[in-house]
Amino acid sequence: PFGDVPKTLTLQLQRSFVATRTFAQALHEGKKILGKMQKIQASDSCTSALTKMSSCPACQGLPAIQPCSNYCLNVMKGCLAHHAELHDSWDRFVDSLTSVGERLIGPFNIEAVVEPIDIKISDAIMNFQESGYEVTQKVFQDCGQPRLGKRQAGGFGYSVPQDYRRTSQAGHGNSLDTLVTDIMVRLKDTKGFWTKLPSILCQNPEVGSGKEPVVKNCWNGRDRGYYHSQVVGDGLASQHSNPEVEVDTSRPNIQINEQIFALKLATNKLEAAYN
């Protein structure tokens, strides 16, 4: 009796609620993963390399000298070799989160679906009213003819004011649009974060050389001068040639692997919600 309004509205609500809920849950999961990553302790070889880089210059009478940029990179890449293993899983997670976010800005914006719900209910009632006679006859056919007093048997006499059928105004969902858009911009900036992290840390004046690379008259791990060793690649597989940090590439880090698994689970939920 209400036409296709209930079915359409149910589908719209279901899709928008699933997308919104999954988006929010994935953000929370990402926050938890980052929190656990911050608590992972440095290895003994990493601690030794960091001490050599930051404290040993003072023993040589060079307390204010900065480490050579490539020297700092090798130290940080060795210390964060396991962290770099998150690279692919994190970027896929960000891509999936962004895809669902784009849906929230578009046709599945929960505000745009929920806000005009009164109008859609009004449309459903109008459909019911317009087919009132047929509905009444169907009810009488299935349930029997009632005894009628003063009321007529012409149909269910529900009346909905015509001016209640107003159209939804433009601009619904602006607050959610703005919020999700801002989140997605920040998310996209984190792509490649786990492989960029050594460079980020080495550009920190408290750790490394600042914004400009320092290649001469810098601390190379032994004295003031140049750093001649090559910068190693990212991740565990590249650390066998790291001259500064000894990394056991044969043993996985259980804590890191747990976060990779958590990222994959969150990504699978996002992809299912998107589909």
N, C-alpha and C positions, 0 to 999 in steps of 0.2 A: 504493500500500500504506500510506502514512502519512496517508491522509485529506486533508482540506483544510488541515491545519496548515502544510505548507510554503508553500502559496500565500498564506494569510493572513499568516503571519509575514513572508514576503518583502515583501508590500505594506506592512505596518506599518513594517518597517525602512526601506524605501525612502522612505516619506513622512516619517518622523521624521528620517532622515539628511539628506534634501534640505532640509527646513525648518530644521534646526539649522545646517547648513553655510551656507545662504544668509543666515540671520540673522547669523552670525558674520562672513561676508564683507562684508555690508552695513555692519556696525559699523566694520570696518576701513576700508572705502571712505569712510565719513563722516569718520573721523579724518583720512585723507589729504586730503580736500577742505578741512577746517578748517585743516589745517597749511598748505596752499597759499594759502588766503585770508589768513592772517596775514602772508604774505610779500609781498603786493601793496603796492607803494609808493604813497604819496600823490602826487597831482598837484601841480604847481607852485602852482596857484591855491589848492589846499587848504592847502598848507604856508604860503602867505602869509596866508591867513585865520586859521589856527591861531596864527601868530606875532602877528598883530594882536590876537587875543583874549587871548592869554596873556602877552605880553611888553610890548605897548604901554602898558598902564596904568602900569607903572613909570616910563615916560618922562613921564607926566603927574603924577608924584608920588603915585601911588595903587598902590603895590606889593601891598597886601593885599586889594584890592577883588575881588569875584567878578563874573564875567560875568552879565549878565541871562539868565534861563533861556531865553527865546525866541530871544535872540541866539545862545546856544550851540547851540540846536536847529537853527537855520538853517545855522550853520557845519558842524555834524556831518552834517546831511542832505545838504549839498552835497558834503562829503568822502566820504560813504558812499552816494552816489546809485547807483553801479554795484552795490555790495554788496546794496542793497535789491532788485535784480532777481532775487536768489536766492529771494526770499520764497515764491513759489508752488511752485517745485521742491523747496525744502527741506521745506515743510509736507507736501507729498504724499509725500516720502521718509519723513518721520517717521510719517505715517499708515500707510504700507505696512509699515514696520518693526514698528510696534505690532501690526498685524493678524497678522503672522507670529509675533510674540512671544506673542500670545494663544493661538495654536495650540500653541506649545511648552508652555504651561502646561496646556493641555487634553489632547486625545486623542493628540497627537503628541509628547508629552514623551519624549525619547530615553531617559531613565533608566527611565521606566515601561515602555518597550518592551523595552529590553535586559536589565534586571535579572531579570525572570522568564523569561528565554529557556530556562533549564534545565528549567523546568516544561513549557514548550511542546514542547521536544524529547522530554521524557518522555511527553507526551500523544501525540506522533507515533509513538513506539515502541510505546505501548500499542495504538494503532490498528493498527499493523503486526502486533502479537502476536495481537490479537483476530481478525484476518483471515488469520492465518498459513496455515491449510489452503488457502484459496482462492488465496493468493499462491503457495504451493508447487505447486499443481496447474497454475497458469498458467505458472510457470517450466518445469515438466516438459513441458508441452504445447509450449512454444516452443523449448526447448533440448534436449529428449530426456530419457528416464528414466535417472538415474544408477545405477551399481552401488552398492548399499548394503551396508555391513558390519553392525556391531552397532547402528549408529544407525537409528532408525526414520524412515520417510518421511512421518511425519505432519505435518511442518511445520518451519519454522525455530524452533529452540528458544530464542529469546531470552527472558530473564526479567528483568522490571523490578520491584523491590520496590514493593508497593502504597503504602507510606508515602512513596515518592518523589513521589507525586502530591499534593504539598501545594499549598495555595492561596497566592497572593502576599499579602504582608502589606500593610495599609493604610499610606499615607504614603510610597510610592515617589516619588522625584523631588523631595523637598522642597528639596534644595539648589539644583537647577536652577530650580525654581519661584521660590525667593526671589531668586536672581540675576537671572532674566529680569524678574521683577516690578519689582525695583529699577531695572533698566536702563530699562524702559518708563516709569516715573515720571519719571526724569531726562530721557528723550527728549521726553515730552509737555511738559515745562517749556521746551523749546527752540522750540516752535511760535511763529511770529511773531518769532523772534529778530532776523532781519535788518532788520525795520522798527522793532523796539524798540531796536535798538542805539544810535541817537543819544540817546534818552532815558536809556538805561543809562549812557552815557558822561557825559552832562550832569548826572547825579545823583552822579557821583563827585566828592567834595570837591576832589580834586587837579585836576580839569578844570573842573567846573561849580559848581553851587550847593548840592550836597548834596541831601537828600530834599525839602526845602521849596522850591517855586519862588521865585526872586528876581525881582521885577518893578520895584523902585524902589531908588534909591541903589545902583545896580549899574553895571558897565561895559557901555556899549551900543555899543562900537566907536569912540567919539569922546571921551566923557567920562562922568562920573558922572551918572546920571539914569534915565530910562525908555527902554525899547526899543519903538519904535512900529511897526515893520514886522510884517507878518503872518508866521506860521510857514508855510512851504511844505509841500507834500505829500511823500509818499515816492516814491522811484524817479526814474529819469531824466526821465520825461515832465513832472514837476512842477518841475524845476530851472531852467526858462527864466525864472522869476520870482524866483529866489533872489537877494536883494540882497547876500549876503555872499561867495558862492563862484561863480565863473564855471565852468560845467560845459558841456562840449561834448556836447550830446545827440545829435548827428548821427553820432558815431563810437562803435561798441560797444567795450567792453573785452574783448580777446581772452582774457585770463586768466580773467576772470569767466565768459565764455561757455563756456570749457572746463570749469569746475566745474559749471555748469548742465547741460551735456551729460553729465558723469559722474554727477550726481545722477539724471538721467532714466534712464540705463542701469541704475544700481543699483535704482531704483524698479521698472523693468520686470522685472528678475530677481526681486525680492521678490513682485510681483504674480503672476508665473508660478508661483513656489513656493507661494504661498498658494492659487492655483487648483488 
